[in-house]
Each structure stands twice: as structure tokens, then as C-alpha cells.
Amino acid sequence: MEVLNKIAALDGVRAAVLVSGDGFPLESVIKDEALNVEEVAALARDGAAAARDMAENIGQGQFVQGVFEYSKGAILLTNLPLRMTLAVVMSRGGNKAALWNAAATAFPEVIRAL
């Protein structure tokens, strides 16, 4: 999927993974060989499910997208149809604003590709 290559080309992106509703990688671009794509996919599915549940249970509506910051970087999760998730792992030095904008811009392209 070309959109994953565009996102993965951003400075600091370590991996971009399209995850099935069952937690399996459908498409991926892994730039950091230390990351296991199956593990990233399974954890991204769990994280997106938790974000969906939280949003629904506190009356915030449907989870759309979130960037979660950590001491060593960030993870972007985008909710997609059929409980699929776009997961992007970024190093600490990466530009989170550029990632957020790229993911938002790519959203329609991802939907068309599904």
C-alpha cells in the first residue's frame, strides 16, 4: 500500500502497519528491524480496542485517531472500518505534528484502498 510508504518516509518513523481487526498485519513497512511486525500488530489492535472502548463508555463518540507519547517516542493509532487500525511507531526525535497531519491526510486514501 503506497500510503504506508509515504508515512514511513517521514523522519523518525520506525514502522507503519495496517492491522486487521483480529490483530494481524495486513500490510507493513518496517524500517527498524528490532520491531516484530506481528507483535506491533497485536499490540496496536489491543491499544485501539481500549481507546475505542474508553471513548464509547465515557460518551466521547467513536475513536478516530490518537498519538500516544512515551519516553522513547510515540505511537499513532488510527481507527479504520471493520475494526482495522493503522499503527505508526515513531522514535523520540520524530516530528509528531507531521505524522499526525500525514495520517489525517492519508485517511481517505487508506479507506479507498480497503
C-alpha positions in Angstrom: 0.0 0.0 0.0 1.6 3.2 -1.2 0.2 5.3 1.7 2.3 3.2 4.2 5.4 4.0 2.2 4.5 7.8 2.3 4.0 7.7 6.1 7.1 5.5 6.6 9.2 8.1 4.7 8.6 10.7 7.5 11.6 11.4 9.6 11.7 9.2 12.7 9.1 6.7 11.6 10.2 3.2 12.6 7.2 1.2 11.3 3.8 1.7 9.7 1.4 -1.2 9.9 -2.1 -1.8 8.7 -3.7 -4.1 11.2 -6.7 -6.4 10.8 -9.5 -6.5 13.3 -8.0 -9.7 14.6 -4.6 -8.2 15.2 -2.7 -9.5 12.2 -0.5 -7.3 10.0 -2.2 -6.9 6.6 0.5 -4.5 5.1 3.6 -3.1 6.7 6.7 -1.1 6.2 9.3 -1.8 8.9 12.3 0.4 9.0 13.6 -0.8 12.4 14.5 -4.4 12.3 14.3 -4.6 16.1 10.5 -4.3 15.8 8.5 -7.5 15.2 5.6 -6.8 12.9 3.3 -9.4 14.4 3.9 -8.0 17.9 3.3 -4.4 16.8 0.1 -5.5 15.1 -1.3 -7.4 18.0 -0.5 -4.7 20.5 -1.9 -2.0 18.2 -5.1 -3.9 17.9 -5.3 -4.1 21.7 -4.5 -0.4 22.1 -7.0 0.7 19.5 -9.7 -1.5 21.1 -9.0 0.1 24.5 -9.2 3.6 23.0 -12.5 2.7 21.2 -14.0 1.3 24.4 -12.9 4.2 26.5 -14.3 6.8 24.1 -17.6 4.9 23.8 -18.0 4.3 27.5 -17.4 7.9 28.6 -19.7 9.3 25.9 -17.0 10.7 23.6 -18.3 9.0 20.5 -16.2 7.0 18.1 -12.4 6.8 18.5 -10.9 8.4 15.4 -7.1 8.8 15.9 -4.6 9.3 18.7 -0.9 9.9 19.2 0.4 8.4 22.4 3.7 9.8 23.6 6.2 7.8 25.5 9.7 8.4 26.9 11.3 6.9 23.8 8.9 8.0 21.1 5.3 8.0 20.0 2.7 5.6 18.6 -0.1 6.8 16.3 -3.3 4.7 16.1 -6.0 5.4 13.5 -9.3 3.7 13.8 -10.5 2.2 10.4 -13.6 0.3 9.3 -14.0 -3.3 10.3 -12.0 -2.6 13.5 -8.8 -2.3 11.5 -6.1 0.0 12.7 -3.3 2.0 11.2 -0.4 1.9 13.6 2.7 4.0 13.2 5.7 3.7 15.6 8.0 6.8 15.8 11.2 7.5 17.5 11.6 10.3 20.1 13.2 12.6 17.6 10.4 12.3 15.0 8.0 15.1 14.2 4.7 14.2 15.8 2.8 17.0 14.1 4.0 16.0 10.7 3.0 12.4 11.5 -0.5 13.5 12.7 -1.0 15.6 9.6 0.2 12.8 7.2 -2.0 10.3 8.8 -5.1 12.6 8.6 -4.3 13.4 5.0 -3.8 9.7 4.1 -7.0 8.6 5.8 -9.2 8.8 2.7 -6.5 7.1 0.6 -6.4 4.2 3.2 -10.2 3.9 3.1 -10.2 3.7 -0.7 -7.5 1.1 -0.6 -9.5 -1.2 1.7 
